[in-house]
Amino acid sequence: MSALVYFSSASGNTARFVEGCRLDEFGIHVMRIPLRPDEPELHVDEPYVLLTPTYGGGTIGKAVPVQVKRFLNDERNRSGIIGVIASGNTNFGEAYGIAGDIIAAKCRVPLLYRFELMGTPEDTTAVREGLRRFFDEYTQQEQR
């Protein structure tokens, strides 16, 4: 089985994007990283793609949300990541979507896609279809 793990702030932009992808239709589990520290921690025991927004207003050191860092600092969670998708703001210039680049480099996984803010219908379709293909290919490789 495969999953999409995502983080969304209180604004809910990333959550709305993920909901629009309708990944459950492909049997892809969708799990949200908790927003607040008093919420139960998320532990993922299956291969997953991480979708994260980029924070920091262009400051690279603040690009990865604290909640995502905390999630990935758990070895059990970090060991299951197989890809990253990032949202960002083109106003951040070169730091647009850089949280994805940072995580991809640190976890040695591919950056699969990058979209701006809440994404467009084309982004939703690209992520939906891209994840379906990516997980199909991953499953075939694992079965070899």
N, CA, C and O atoms as CSV, one atom per row, in Angstrom:
chain,resi,resn,atom,element,x,y,z
A,1,MET,N,N,0.835,-1.175,0.000
A,1,MET,CA,C,0.000,0.000,0.000
A,1,MET,C,C,0.883,1.242,0.000
A,1,MET,O,O,2.039,1.192,0.421
A,2,SER,N,N,0.340,2.336,-0.467
A,2,SER,CA,C,1.077,3.589,-0.547
A,2,SER,C,C,0.254,4.718,0.063
A,2,SER,O,O,-0.964,4.612,0.203
A,3,ALA,N,N,0.942,5.798,0.422
A,3,ALA,CA,C,0.256,6.901,1.097
A,3,ALA,C,C,0.813,8.243,0.665
A,3,ALA,O,O,1.939,8.359,0.180
A,4,LEU,N,N,-0.022,9.253,0.863
A,4,LEU,CA,C,0.409,10.630,0.767
A,4,LEU,C,C,0.296,11.200,2.168
A,4,LEU,O,O,-0.775,11.162,2.775
A,5,VAL,N,N,1.395,11.726,2.681
A,5,VAL,CA,C,1.425,12.373,3.984
A,5,VAL,C,C,1.614,13.857,3.697
A,5,VAL,O,O,2.507,14.235,2.938
A,6,TYR,N,N,0.782,14.694,4.299
A,6,TYR,CA,C,0.893,16.118,4.023
A,6,TYR,C,C,0.800,16.934,5.296
A,6,TYR,O,O,0.277,16.492,6.320
A,7,PHE,N,N,1.331,18.152,5.189
A,7,PHE,CA,C,1.173,19.116,6.261
A,7,PHE,C,C,0.415,20.303,5.701
A,7,PHE,O,O,0.685,20.766,4.593
A,8,SER,N,N,-0.535,20.787,6.478
A,8,SER,CA,C,-1.280,21.979,6.104
A,8,SER,C,C,-1.412,22.860,7.329
A,8,SER,O,O,-1.726,22.384,8.420
A,9,SER,N,N,-1.170,24.148,7.143
A,9,SER,CA,C,-1.314,25.099,8.247
A,9,SER,C,C,-2.794,25.335,8.525
A,9,SER,O,O,-3.660,24.726,7.897
A,10,ALA,N,N,-3.069,26.216,9.465
A,10,ALA,CA,C,-4.449,26.545,9.818
A,10,ALA,C,C,-5.216,27.150,8.645
A,10,ALA,O,O,-6.445,27.088,8.618
A,11,SER,N,N,-4.515,27.730,7.679
A,11,SER,CA,C,-5.189,28.305,6.506
A,11,SER,C,C,-5.907,27.233,5.698
A,11,SER,O,O,-6.914,27.513,5.048
A,12,GLY,N,N,-5.396,26.012,5.735
A,12,GLY,CA,C,-6.024,24.895,5.044
A,12,GLY,C,C,-5.770,24.827,3.550
A,12,GLY,O,O,-6.387,24.007,2.871
A,13,ASN,N,N,-4.887,25.654,3.010
A,13,ASN,CA,C,-4.634,25.641,1.564
A,13,ASN,C,C,-4.163,24.274,1.080
A,13,ASN,O,O,-4.687,23.747,0.099
A,14,THR,N,N,-3.195,23.710,1.753
A,14,THR,CA,C,-2.667,22.411,1.335
A,14,THR,C,C,-3.716,21.326,1.522
A,14,THR,O,O,-3.834,20.432,0.684
A,15,ALA,N,N,-4.471,21.390,2.595
A,15,ALA,CA,C,-5.529,20.396,2.829
A,15,ALA,C,C,-6.558,20.436,1.706
A,15,ALA,O,O,-6.984,19.386,1.225
A,16,ARG,N,N,-6.960,21.622,1.284
A,16,ARG,CA,C,-7.937,21.740,0.186
A,16,ARG,C,C,-7.357,21.183,-1.110
A,16,ARG,O,O,-8.062,20.534,-1.883
A,17,PHE,N,N,-6.066,21.439,-1.346
A,17,PHE,CA,C,-5.427,20.906,-2.548
A,17,PHE,C,C,-5.466,19.376,-2.521
A,17,PHE,O,O,-5.840,18.744,-3.508
A,18,VAL,N,N,-5.081,18.790,-1.397
A,18,VAL,CA,C,-5.053,17.331,-1.273
A,18,VAL,C,C,-6.458,16.752,-1.452
A,18,VAL,O,O,-6.631,15.758,-2.158
A,19,GLU,N,N,-7.453,17.360,-0.825
A,19,GLU,CA,C,-8.829,16.885,-0.970
A,19,GLU,C,C,-9.247,16.892,-2.438
A,19,GLU,O,O,-9.929,15.972,-2.890
A,20,GLY,N,N,-8.848,17.914,-3.181
A,20,GLY,CA,C,-9.187,18.018,-4.591
A,20,GLY,C,C,-8.551,16.943,-5.456
A,20,GLY,O,O,-9.026,16.671,-6.558
A,21,CYS,N,N,-7.484,16.333,-4.967
A,21,CYS,CA,C,-6.813,15.270,-5.726
A,21,CYS,C,C,-7.586,13.947,-5.705
A,21,CYS,O,O,-7.381,13.093,-6.568
A,22,ARG,N,N,-8.463,13.782,-4.729
A,22,ARG,CA,C,-9.299,12.564,-4.613
A,22,ARG,C,C,-8.459,11.275,-4.740
A,22,ARG,O,O,-8.786,10.382,-5.522
A,23,LEU,N,N,-7.395,11.203,-3.968
A,23,LEU,CA,C,-6.466,10.079,-4.051
A,23,LEU,C,C,-7.056,8.781,-3.536
A,23,LEU,O,O,-6.601,7.702,-3.913
A,24,ASP,N,N,-8.067,8.871,-2.677
A,24,ASP,CA,C,-8.711,7.662,-2.168
A,24,ASP,C,C,-9.297,6.821,-3.303
A,24,ASP,O,O,-9.439,5.606,-3.163
A,25,GLU,N,N,-9.637,7.456,-4.421
A,25,GLU,CA,C,-10.165,6.723,-5.571
A,25,GLU,C,C,-9.134,5.750,-6.136
A,25,GLU,O,O,-9.495,4.784,-6.808
A,26,PHE,N,N,-7.863,5.998,-5.869
A,26,PHE,CA,C,-6.790,5.109,-6.320
A,26,PHE,C,C,-6.314,4.190,-5.201
A,26,PHE,O,O,-5.364,3.430,-5.389
A,27,GLY,N,N,-6.955,4.248,-4.054
A,27,GLY,CA,C,-6.533,3.432,-2.919
A,27,GLY,C,C,-5.301,3.974,-2.219
A,27,GLY,O,O,-4.622,3.234,-1.506
A,28,ILE,N,N,-4.999,5.247,-2.406
A,28,ILE,CA,C,-3.853,5.870,-1.759
A,28,ILE,C,C,-4.319,6.445,-0.425
A,28,ILE,O,O,-5.219,7.284,-0.383
A,29,HIS,N,N,-3.703,5.990,0.660
A,29,HIS,CA,C,-4.025,6.534,1.981
A,29,HIS,C,C,-3.564,7.981,2.060
A,29,HIS,O,O,-2.503,8.329,1.542
A,30,VAL,N,N,-4.355,8.816,2.700
A,30,VAL,CA,C,-3.985,10.210,2.894
A,30,VAL,C,C,-3.938,10.472,4.391
A,30,VAL,O,O,-4.905,10.210,5.108
A,31,MET,N,N,-2.798,10.994,4.861
A,31,MET,CA,C,-2.606,11.268,6.287
A,31,MET,C,C,-2.049,12.673,6.471
A,31,MET,O,O,-1.203,13.128,5.702
A,32,ARG,N,N,-2.539,13.350,7.502
A,32,ARG,CA,C,-2.109,14.725,7.765
A,32,ARG,C,C,-1.193,14.776,8.987
A,32,ARG,O,O,-1.502,14.202,10.031
A,33,ILE,N,N,-0.083,15.459,8.847
A,33,ILE,CA,C,0.825,15.708,9.970
A,33,ILE,C,C,0.118,16.684,10.910
A,33,ILE,O,O,-0.397,17.707,10.457
A,34,PRO,N,N,0.085,16.390,12.186
A,34,PRO,CA,C,-0.609,17.274,13.138
A,34,PRO,C,C,-0.079,18.708,13.106
A,34,PRO,O,O,1.115,18.958,12.941
A,35,LEU,N,N,-1.012,19.625,13.268
A,35,LEU,CA,C,-0.667,21.047,13.268
A,35,LEU,C,C,-0.103,21.482,14.609
A,35,LEU,O,O,0.869,22.235,14.661
A,36,ARG,N,N,-0.709,21.010,15.697
A,36,ARG,CA,C,-0.343,21.468,17.041
A,36,ARG,C,C,0.428,20.394,17.810
A,36,ARG,O,O,0.166,19.203,17.643
A,37,PRO,N,N,1.371,20.808,18.645
A,37,PRO,CA,C,2.190,19.838,19.385
A,37,PRO,C,C,1.392,18.980,20.369
A,37,PRO,O,O,1.848,17.900,20.745
A,38,ASP,N,N,0.223,19.434,20.787
A,38,ASP,CA,C,-0.564,18.642,21.738
A,38,ASP,C,C,-1.416,17.570,21.052
A,38,ASP,O,O,-2.084,16.789,21.729
A,39,GLU,N,N,-1.399,17.523,19.717
A,39,GLU,CA,C,-2.119,16.482,18.981
A,39,GLU,C,C,-1.259,15.222,18.940
A,39,GLU,O,O,-0.033,15.306,19.000
A,40,PRO,N,N,-1.898,14.047,18.837
A,40,PRO,CA,C,-1.118,12.799,18.760
A,40,PRO,C,C,-0.168,12.811,17.558
A,40,PRO,O,O,-0.520,13.283,16.476
A,41,GLU,N,N,1.030,12.288,17.768
A,41,GLU,CA,C,2.014,12.210,16.691
A,41,GLU,C,C,1.539,11.246,15.622
A,41,GLU,O,O,0.810,10.296,15.905
A,42,LEU,N,N,1.955,11.497,14.397
A,42,LEU,CA,C,1.657,10.616,13.277
A,42,LEU,C,C,2.845,9.697,13.051
A,42,LEU,O,O,3.989,10.148,12.979
A,43,HIS,N,N,2.566,8.409,12.942
A,43,HIS,CA,C,3.595,7.413,12.609
A,43,HIS,C,C,3.129,6.676,11.359
A,43,HIS,O,O,2.005,6.176,11.306
A,44,VAL,N,N,3.989,6.614,10.368
A,44,VAL,CA,C,3.634,6.010,9.090
A,44,VAL,C,C,4.498,4.778,8.862
A,44,VAL,O,O,5.726,4.842,8.911
A,45,ASP,N,N,3.829,3.653,8.613
A,45,ASP,CA,C,4.537,2.381,8.442
A,45,ASP,C,C,4.413,1.835,7.027
A,45,ASP,O,O,4.509,0.625,6.819
A,46,GLU,N,N,4.205,2.700,6.068
A,46,GLU,CA,C,4.120,2.282,4.674
A,46,GLU,C,C,4.832,3.322,3.818
A,46,GLU,O,O,5.018,4.456,4.258
A,47,PRO,N,N,5.232,2.955,2.609
A,47,PRO,CA,C,5.895,3.937,1.741
A,47,PRO,C,C,4.965,5.122,1.482
A,47,PRO,O,O,3.761,4.953,1.288
A,48,TYR,N,N,5.544,6.322,1.484
A,48,TYR,CA,C,4.708,7.503,1.276
A,48,TYR,C,C,5.463,8.597,0.548
A,48,TYR,O,O,6.693,8.652,0.547
A,49,VAL,N,N,4.672,9.471,-0.075
A,49,VAL,CA,C,5.163,10.725,-0.639
A,49,VAL,C,C,4.734,11.812,0.329
A,49,VAL,O,O,3.601,11.813,0.812
A,50,LEU,N,N,5.634,12.728,0.609
A,50,LEU,CA,C,5.362,13.844,1.509
A,50,LEU,C,C,5.026,15.084,0.694
A,50,LEU,O,O,5.750,15.435,-0.237
A,51,LEU,N,N,3.924,15.748,1.045
A,51,LEU,CA,C,3.562,17.021,0.428
A,51,LEU,C,C,3.651,18.090,1.505
A,51,LEU,O,O,3.001,18.003,2.547
A,52,THR,N,N,4.463,19.095,1.234
A,52,THR,CA,C,4.682,20.143,2.234
A,52,THR,C,C,4.642,21.529,1.620
A,52,THR,O,O,5.099,21.723,0.493
A,53,PRO,N,N,4.100,22.496,2.349
A,53,PRO,CA,C,4.242,23.882,1.917
A,53,PRO,C,C,5.647,24.380,2.249
A,53,PRO,O,O,6.365,23.774,3.045
A,54,THR,N,N,6.021,25.483,1.631
A,54,THR,CA,C,7.289,26.134,1.930
A,54,THR,C,C,6.993,27.388,2.737
A,54,THR,O,O,6.160,28.207,2.348
A,55,TYR,N,N,7.677,27.530,3.856
A,55,TYR,CA,C,7.515,28.680,4.735
A,55,TYR,C,C,8.729,29.597,4.622
A,55,TYR,O,O,9.623,29.359,3.810
A,56,GLY,N,N,8.752,30.626,5.428
A,56,GLY,CA,C,9.934,31.451,5.601
A,56,GLY,C,C,10.035,32.682,4.737
A,56,GLY,O,O,10.993,33.442,4.875
A,57,GLY,N,N,9.085,32.910,3.850
A,57,GLY,CA,C,9.129,34.125,3.043
A,57,GLY,C,C,10.400,34.280,2.231
A,57,GLY,O,O,10.804,35.402,1.925
A,58,GLY,N,N,11.034,33.179,1.880
A,58,GLY,CA,C,12.270,33.221,1.111
A,58,GLY,C,C,13.519,32.965,1.940
A,58,GLY,O,O,14.613,32.850,1.387
A,59,THR,N,N,13.372,32.875,3.265
A,59,THR,CA,C,14.494,32.548,4.140
A,59,THR,C,C,14.647,31.027,4.155
A,59,THR,O,O,13.808,30.322,4.717
A,60,ILE,N,N,15.695,30.533,3.551
A,60,ILE,CA,C,15.866,29.098,3.354
A,60,ILE,C,C,15.878,28.327,4.678
A,60,ILE,O,O,15.321,27.231,4.751
A,61,GLY,N,N,16.493,28.872,5.711
A,61,GLY,CA,C,16.566,28.194,6.997
A,61,GLY,C,C,15.214,27.990,7.662
A,61,GLY,O,O,15.087,27.183,8.584
A,62,LYS,N,N,14.205,28.717,7.199
A,62,LYS,CA,C,12.864,28.602,7.781
A,62,LYS,C,C,11.871,27.976,6.803
A,62,LYS,O,O,10.665,28.000,7.050
A,63,ALA,N,N,12.361,27.418,5.700
A,63,ALA,CA,C,11.495,26.943,4.627
A,63,ALA,C,C,10.672,25.709,4.997
A,63,ALA,O,O,9.506,25.607,4.613
A,64,VAL,N,N,11.265,24.778,5.736
A,64,VAL,CA,C,10.561,23.542,6.088
A,64,VAL,C,C,9.786,23.783,7.384
A,64,VAL,O,O,10.375,24.160,8.397
A,65,PRO,N,N,8.464,23.566,7.354
A,65,PRO,CA,C,7.676,23.780,8.576
A,65,PRO,C,C,8.196,22.935,9.746
A,65,PRO,O,O,8.624,21.796,9.556
A,66,VAL,N,N,8.153,23.502,10.945
A,66,VAL,CA,C,8.624,22.815,12.148
A,66,VAL,C,C,7.933,21.460,12.313
A,66,VAL,O,O,8.570,20.486,12.714
A,67,GLN,N,N,6.654,21.392,12.010
A,67,GLN,CA,C,5.900,20.151,12.169
A,67,GLN,C,C,6.432,19.070,11.234
A,67,GLN,O,O,6.466,17.895,11.598
A,68,VAL,N,N,6.841,19.461,10.045
A,68,VAL,CA,C,7.401,18.508,9.081
A,68,VAL,C,C,8.768,18.030,9.561
A,68,VAL,O,O,9.082,16.843,9.466
A,69,LYS,N,N,9.574,18.946,10.073
A,69,LYS,CA,C,10.875,18.555,10.627
A,69,LYS,C,C,10.694,17.551,11.760
A,69,LYS,O,O,11.387,16.535,11.814
A,70,ARG,N,N,9.768,17.838,12.657
A,70,ARG,CA,C,9.507,16.943,13.788
A,70,ARG,C,C,9.080,15.554,13.294
A,70,ARG,O,O,9.547,14.534,13.800
A,71,PHE,N,N,8.195,15.533,12.307
A,71,PHE,CA,C,7.722,14.279,11.732
A,71,PHE,C,C,8.887,13.482,11.136
A,71,PHE,O,O,8.998,12.277,11.363
A,72,LEU,N,N,9.743,14.150,10.383
A,72,LEU,CA,C,10.864,13.457,9.728
A,72,LEU,C,C,11.997,13.119,10.686
A,72,LEU,O,O,12.819,12.258,10.374
A,73,ASN,N,N,12.062,13.763,11.830
A,73,ASN,CA,C,13.082,13.418,12.817
A,73,ASN,C,C,12.808,12.077,13.478
A,73,ASN,O,O,13.691,11.526,14.136
A,74,ASP,N,N,11.614,11.543,13.317
A,74,ASP,CA,C,11.278,10.196,13.778
A,74,ASP,C,C,11.792,9.219,12.716
A,74,ASP,O,O,11.298,9.213,11.588
A,75,GLU,N,N,12.771,8.402,13.069
A,75,GLU,CA,C,13.405,7.488,12.118
A,75,GLU,C,C,12.384,6.602,11.406
A,75,GLU,O,O,12.515,6.338,10.211
A,76,ARG,N,N,11.384,6.152,12.128
A,76,ARG,CA,C,10.351,5.285,11.522
A,76,ARG,C,C,9.656,6.026,10.382
A,76,ARG,O,O,9.406,5.441,9.328
A,77,ASN,N,N,9.347,7.288,10.579
A,77,ASN,CA,C,8.711,8.071,9.521
A,77,ASN,C,C,9.683,8.359,8.379
A,77,ASN,O,O,9.339,8.220,7.206
A,78,ARG,N,N,10.882,8.756,8.733
A,78,ARG,CA,C,11.870,9.107,7.713
A,78,ARG,C,C,12.197,7.919,6.810
A,78,ARG,O,O,12.461,8.104,5.622
A,79,SER,N,N,12.184,6.721,7.348
A,79,SER,CA,C,12.561,5.550,6.552
A,79,SER,C,C,11.540,5.200,5.473
A,79,SER,O,O,11.859,4.450,4.550
A,80,GLY,N,N,10.323,5.727,5.569
A,80,GLY,CA,C,9.294,5.374,4.593
A,80,GLY,C,C,9.116,6.350,3.452
A,80,GLY,O,O,8.369,6.073,2.513
A,81,ILE,N,N,9.789,7.494,3.514
A,81,ILE,CA,C,9.590,8.511,2.481
A,81,ILE,C,C,10.202,8.054,1.158
A,81,ILE,O,O,11.338,7.583,1.120
A,82,ILE,N,N,9.434,8.198,0.071
A,82,ILE,CA,C,9.929,7.792,-1.247
A,82,ILE,C,C,9.866,8.927,-2.270
A,82,ILE,O,O,10.304,8.756,-3.407
A,83,GLY,N,N,9.328,10.075,-1.878
A,83,GLY,CA,C,9.252,11.215,-2.782
A,83,GLY,C,C,8.682,12.423,-2.069
A,83,GLY,O,O,8.128,12.303,-0.976
A,84,VAL,N,N,8.820,13.603,-2.695
A,84,VAL,CA,C,8.363,14.860,-2.106
A,84,VAL,C,C,7.651,15.706,-3.157
A,84,VAL,O,O,8.038,15.744,-4.324
A,85,ILE,N,N,6.604,16.378,-2.705
A,85,ILE,CA,C,5.912,17.399,-3.493
A,85,ILE,C,C,5.909,18.655,-2.630
A,85,ILE,O,O,5.697,18.578,-1.420
A,86,ALA,N,N,6.145,19.812,-3.250
A,86,ALA,CA,C,6.196,21.055,-2.475
A,86,ALA,C,C,5.309,22.120,-3.092
A,86,ALA,O,O,5.202,22.248,-4.312
A,87,SER,N,N,4.678,22.876,-2.213
A,87,SER,CA,C,3.999,24.081,-2.660
A,87,SER,C,C,4.850,25.266,-2.228
A,87,SER,O,O,5.697,25.156,-1.341
A,88,GLY,N,N,4.611,26.383,-2.863
A,88,GLY,CA,C,5.388,27.561,-2.530
A,88,GLY,C,C,4.761,28.797,-3.131
A,88,GLY,O,O,3.650,28.764,-3.660
A,89,ASN,N,N,5.489,29.876,-3.039
A,89,ASN,CA,C,5.027,31.160,-3.532
A,89,ASN,C,C,6.123,31.702,-4.442
A,89,ASN,O,O,7.267,31.853,-4.015
A,90,THR,N,N,5.781,31.993,-5.679
A,90,THR,CA,C,6.803,32.483,-6.612
A,90,THR,C,C,7.381,33.824,-6.162
A,90,THR,O,O,8.448,34.222,-6.630
A,91,ASN,N,N,6.693,34.526,-5.259
A,91,ASN,CA,C,7.251,35.768,-4.700
A,91,ASN,C,C,8.514,35.497,-3.890
A,91,ASN,O,O,9.275,36.423,-3.610
A,92,PHE,N,N,8.750,34.232,-3.505
A,92,PHE,CA,C,9.953,33.870,-2.750
A,92,PHE,C,C,11.176,33.777,-3.662
A,92,PHE,O,O,12.276,33.490,-3.189
A,93,GLY,N,N,10.998,34.015,-4.956
A,93,GLY,CA,C,12.114,33.978,-5.897
A,93,GLY,C,C,12.755,32.597,-5.969
A,93,GLY,O,O,12.072,31.593,-6.173
A,94,GLU,N,N,14.074,32.557,-5.798
A,94,GLU,CA,C,14.802,31.287,-5.889
A,94,GLU,C,C,14.392,30.304,-4.805
A,94,GLU,O,O,14.642,29.105,-4.929
A,95,ALA,N,N,13.772,30.794,-3.751
A,95,ALA,CA,C,13.339,29.919,-2.656
A,95,ALA,C,C,11.930,29.355,-2.889
A,95,ALA,O,O,11.366,28.723,-1.995
A,96,TYR,N,N,11.358,29.576,-4.076
A,96,TYR,CA,C,10.035,29.042,-4.411
A,96,TYR,C,C,10.014,27.523,-4.255
A,96,TYR,O,O,10.740,26.814,-4.952
A,97,GLY,N,N,9.191,27.031,-3.350
A,97,GLY,CA,C,9.041,25.592,-3.145
A,97,GLY,C,C,10.280,24.892,-2.625
A,97,GLY,O,O,10.393,23.671,-2.734
A,98,ILE,N,N,11.207,25.643,-2.062
A,98,ILE,CA,C,12.509,25.078,-1.687
A,98,ILE,C,C,12.427,24.054,-0.558
A,98,ILE,O,O,13.352,23.260,-0.387
A,99,ALA,N,N,11.355,24.052,0.208
A,99,ALA,CA,C,11.203,23.018,1.246
A,99,ALA,C,C,11.285,21.630,0.606
A,99,ALA,O,O,11.848,20.703,1.189
A,100,GLY,N,N,10.726,21.498,-0.583
A,100,GLY,CA,C,10.804,20.214,-1.295
A,100,GLY,C,C,12.218,19.839,-1.670
A,100,GLY,O,O,12.614,18.682,-1.531
A,101,ASP,N,N,12.982,20.804,-2.143
A,101,ASP,CA,C,14.384,20.551,-2.502
A,101,ASP,C,C,15.198,20.142,-1.276
A,101,ASP,O,O,16.017,19.225,-1.338
A,102,ILE,N,N,14.962,20.835,-0.163
A,102,ILE,CA,C,15.701,20.546,1.074
A,102,ILE,C,C,15.408,19.134,1.553
A,102,ILE,O,O,16.327,18.383,1.882
A,103,ILE,N,N,14.137,18.773,1.594
A,103,ILE,CA,C,13.752,17.437,2.073
A,103,ILE,C,C,14.232,16.366,1.109
A,103,ILE,O,O,14.739,15.330,1.538
A,104,ALA,N,N,14.079,16.602,-0.187
A,104,ALA,CA,C,14.536,15.623,-1.174
A,104,ALA,C,C,16.027,15.344,-1.024
A,104,ALA,O,O,16.454,14.191,-1.088
A,105,ALA,N,N,16.819,16.391,-0.824
A,105,ALA,CA,C,18.268,16.221,-0.671
A,105,ALA,C,C,18.609,15.489,0.619
A,105,ALA,O,O,19.424,14.567,0.616
A,106,LYS,N,N,17.989,15.896,1.720
A,106,LYS,CA,C,18.308,15.274,3.010
A,106,LYS,C,C,17.861,13.824,3.089
A,106,LYS,O,O,18.538,12.994,3.695
A,107,CYS,N,N,16.729,13.519,2.481
A,107,CYS,CA,C,16.190,12.156,2.565
A,107,CYS,C,C,16.553,11.307,1.347
A,107,CYS,O,O,16.208,10.127,1.281
A,108,ARG,N,N,17.246,11.908,0.391
A,108,ARG,CA,C,17.695,11.208,-0.822
A,108,ARG,C,C,16.529,10.566,-1.574
A,108,ARG,O,O,16.546,9.380,-1.907
A,109,VAL,N,N,15.520,11.393,-1.827
A,109,VAL,CA,C,14.356,10.972,-2.604
A,109,VAL,C,C,14.090,12.028,-3.671
A,109,VAL,O,O,14.574,13.154,-3.562
A,110,PRO,N,N,13.322,11.672,-4.706
A,110,PRO,CA,C,13.069,12.659,-5.760
A,110,PRO,C,C,12.046,13.723,-5.363
A,110,PRO,O,O,11.096,13.450,-4.629
A,111,LEU,N,N,12.261,14.930,-5.861
A,111,LEU,CA,C,11.254,15.985,-5.801
A,111,LEU,C,C,10.367,15.739,-7.014
A,111,LEU,O,O,10.814,15.877,-8.153
A,112,LEU,N,N,9.120,15.378,-6.772
A,112,LEU,CA,C,8.237,14.949,-7.848
A,112,LEU,C,C,7.485,16.085,-8.522
A,112,LEU,O,O,7.189,16.021,-9.715
A,113,TYR,N,N,7.175,17.126,-7.754
A,113,TYR,CA,C,6.343,18.192,-8.317
A,113,TYR,C,C,6.416,19.412,-7.411
A,113,TYR,O,O,6.699,19.305,-6.218
A,114,ARG,N,N,6.155,20.572,-8.003
A,114,ARG,CA,C,6.124,21.826,-7.258
A,114,ARG,C,C,4.952,22.632,-7.820
A,114,ARG,O,O,4.769,22.704,-9.035
A,115,PHE,N,N,4.157,23.238,-6.930
A,115,PHE,CA,C,3.052,24.074,-7.389
A,115,PHE,C,C,2.939,25.311,-6.512
A,115,PHE,O,O,3.441,25.346,-5.388
A,116,GLU,N,N,2.270,26.325,-7.047
A,116,GLU,CA,C,2.166,27.588,-6.322
A,116,GLU,C,C,0.898,27.646,-5.476
A,116,GLU,O,O,-0.202,27.336,-5.934
A,117,LEU,N,N,1.100,28.058,-4.216
A,117,LEU,CA,C,0.031,28.328,-3.263
A,117,LEU,C,C,-1.005,27.214,-3.198
A,117,LEU,O,O,-0.687,26.121,-2.730
A,118,MET,N,N,-2.233,27.451,-3.651
A,118,MET,CA,C,-3.298,26.442,-3.580
A,118,MET,C,C,-3.338,25.556,-4.811
A,118,MET,O,O,-4.132,24.618,-4.883
A,119,GLY,N,N,-2.486,25.851,-5.776
A,119,GLY,CA,C,-2.461,25.067,-7.003
A,119,GLY,C,C,-3.619,25.413,-7.921
A,119,GLY,O,O,-4.591,26.048,-7.514
A,120,THR,N,N,-3.496,24.988,-9.147
A,120,THR,CA,C,-4.527,25.173,-10.171
A,120,THR,C,C,-5.202,23.827,-10.421
A,120,THR,O,O,-4.714,22.799,-9.952
A,121,PRO,N,N,-6.310,23.818,-11.147
A,121,PRO,CA,C,-6.900,22.517,-11.525
A,121,PRO,C,C,-5.894,21.638,-12.283
A,121,PRO,O,O,-5.904,20.415,-12.147
A,122,GLU,N,N,-5.034,22.272,-13.075
A,122,GLU,CA,C,-4.018,21.501,-13.803
A,122,GLU,C,C,-3.017,20.866,-12.832
A,122,GLU,O,O,-2.573,19.738,-13.046
A,123,ASP,N,N,-2.664,21.591,-11.768
A,123,ASP,CA,C,-1.770,21.027,-10.751
A,123,ASP,C,C,-2.427,19.835,-10.057
A,123,ASP,O,O,-1.788,18.807,-9.831
A,124,THR,N,N,-3.698,19.982,-9.726
A,124,THR,CA,C,-4.424,18.890,-9.066
A,124,THR,C,C,-4.403,17.641,-9.936
A,124,THR,O,O,-4.128,16.543,-9.452
A,125,THR,N,N,-4.694,17.812,-11.214
A,125,THR,CA,C,-4.687,16.680,-12.143
A,125,THR,C,C,-3.283,16.093,-12.266
A,125,THR,O,O,-3.114,14.874,-12.252
A,126,ALA,N,N,-2.277,16.959,-12.388
A,126,ALA,CA,C,-0.897,16.478,-12.536
A,126,ALA,C,C,-0.459,15.687,-11.313
A,126,ALA,O,O,0.182,14.646,-11.455
A,127,VAL,N,N,-0.789,16.155,-10.116
A,127,VAL,CA,C,-0.396,15.452,-8.891
A,127,VAL,C,C,-1.178,14.146,-8.770
A,127,VAL,O,O,-0.607,13.108,-8.438
A,128,ARG,N,N,-2.449,14.194,-9.032
A,128,ARG,CA,C,-3.294,12.990,-8.935
A,128,ARG,C,C,-2.779,11.887,-9.868
A,128,ARG,O,O,-2.546,10.756,-9.442
A,129,GLU,N,N,-2.610,12.232,-11.126
A,129,GLU,CA,C,-2.175,11.232,-12.105
A,129,GLU,C,C,-0.706,10.855,-11.888
A,129,GLU,O,O,-0.322,9.696,-12.045
A,130,GLY,N,N,0.102,11.845,-11.529
A,130,GLY,CA,C,1.516,11.569,-11.291
A,130,GLY,C,C,1.724,10.625,-10.115
A,130,GLY,O,O,2.558,9.722,-10.188
A,131,LEU,N,N,0.974,10.821,-9.028
A,131,LEU,CA,C,1.096,9.923,-7.879
A,131,LEU,C,C,0.624,8.516,-8.211
A,131,LEU,O,O,1.231,7.535,-7.780
A,132,ARG,N,N,-0.453,8.417,-8.972
A,132,ARG,CA,C,-0.942,7.092,-9.374
A,132,ARG,C,C,0.153,6.344,-10.133
A,132,ARG,O,O,0.436,5.183,-9.837
A,133,ARG,N,N,0.769,7.012,-11.114
A,133,ARG,CA,C,1.845,6.379,-11.892
A,133,ARG,C,C,3.065,6.077,-11.017
A,133,ARG,O,O,3.645,4.995,-11.099
A,134,PHE,N,N,3.442,7.039,-10.183
A,134,PHE,CA,C,4.615,6.872,-9.323
A,134,PHE,C,C,4.442,5.665,-8.396
A,134,PHE,O,O,5.354,4.849,-8.269
A,135,PHE,N,N,3.290,5.550,-7.757
A,135,PHE,CA,C,3.055,4.424,-6.850
A,135,PHE,C,C,2.947,3.104,-7.612
A,135,PHE,O,O,3.393,2.071,-7.111
A,136,ASP,N,N,2.367,3.119,-8.808
A,136,ASP,CA,C,2.312,1.897,-9.620
A,136,ASP,C,C,3.723,1.427,-9.955
A,136,ASP,O,O,4.039,0.244,-9.824
A,137,GLU,N,N,4.570,2.363,-10.388
A,137,GLU,CA,C,5.955,2.006,-10.723
A,137,GLU,C,C,6.718,1.546,-9.485
A,137,GLU,O,O,7.490,0.589,-9.550
A,138,TYR,N,N,6.505,2.218,-8.367
A,138,TYR,CA,C,7.179,1.831,-7.115
A,138,TYR,C,C,6.769,0.412,-6.718
A,138,TYR,O,O,7.617,-0.397,-6.341
A,139,THR,N,N,5.488,0.111,-6.800
A,139,THR,CA,C,4.984,-1.222,-6.433
A,139,THR,C,C,5.577,-2.282,-7.342
A,139,THR,O,O,5.956,-3.356,-6.876
A,140,GLN,N,N,5.661,-1.994,-8.642
A,140,GLN,CA,C,6.247,-2.968,-9.584
A,140,GLN,C,C,7.709,-3.216,-9.273
A,140,GLN,O,O,8.170,-4.355,-9.347
A,141,GLN,N,N,8.455,-2.165,-8.924
A,141,GLN,CA,C,9.867,-2.329,-8.572
A,141,GLN,C,C,10.029,-3.152,-7.307
A,141,GLN,O,O,10.930,-3.986,-7.221
A,142,GLU,N,N,9.177,-2.928,-6.336
A,142,GLU,CA,C,9.246,-3.653,-5.065
A,142,GLU,C,C,8.937,-5.134,-5.239
A,142,GLU,O,O,9.432,-5.964,-4.476
A,143,GLN,N,N,8.126,-5.470,-6.232
A,143,GLN,CA,C,7.734,-6.859,-6.460
A,143,GLN,C,C,8.805,-7.640,-7.218
A,143,GLN,O,O,8.733,-8.866,-7.297
A,144,ARG,N,N,9.787,-6.949,-7.772
A,144,ARG,CA,C,10.853,-7.634,-8.510
A,144,ARG,C,C,11.863,-8.243,-7.589
A,144,ARG,O,O,12.826,-8.857,-8.048
